[in-house]
Amino acid sequence: MTLDLSYLNEQPSEAQEEAVKKAVEAECIRAIATYLTEVANAMDSNAIETLNAASLRAMADELLKRLDNGEDQTN
C-alpha cells in the first residue's frame, strides 16, 4: 500500500497562516482573561488587598507548577 505524503510539501496560504495566528492569539487572550478572573476571585475570597512583585512571582510559580504537573500526567 502506497501512502501519499505529498501534502507535507505544501505550504499553507497566507490567509491560512493569518487565521491560525489570530486563533492562537484569541485563545491566549482568553486564557489570560480566565486566569485574571481566577486571581480576582481568589483575592476577593482571601481578602487580598494589593498585589506586588513578590505576589505576582508567586502566581507565576503556581502557573509553572500547573504546567509541570500536566506534563507529568501525560508521560
CORJO-V830724 format. One record per backbone hydrogen bond with DSSP energy under -1.0 kcal/mol. NH is the residue of the N-H (numbers start at 0). CO is the residue of the C=O. If there is no record, write none. Layout:
NH_CO + NH_CO
This chain:
7_4 + 8_5 + 9_6 + 16_12 + 17_13 + 18_14 + 19_15 + 20_16 + 21_17 + 22_18 + 23_19 + 24_20 + 25_21 + 26_22 + 27_23 + 28_24 + 29_25 + 30_26 + 31_27 + 32_28 + 33_29 + 34_30 + 35_31 + 36_32 + 37_33 + 38_34 + 39_35 + 40_36 + 41_37 + 42_38 + 43_39 + 44_40 + 45_41 + 47_42 + 55_51 + 56_52 + 57_53 + 58_54 + 59_55 + 60_56 + 61_57 + 62_58 + 63_59 + 64_60 + 65_61 + 66_62 + 67_63 + 68_64 + 69_65 + 70_66 + 71_67 + 72_68 + 73_69 + 74_70
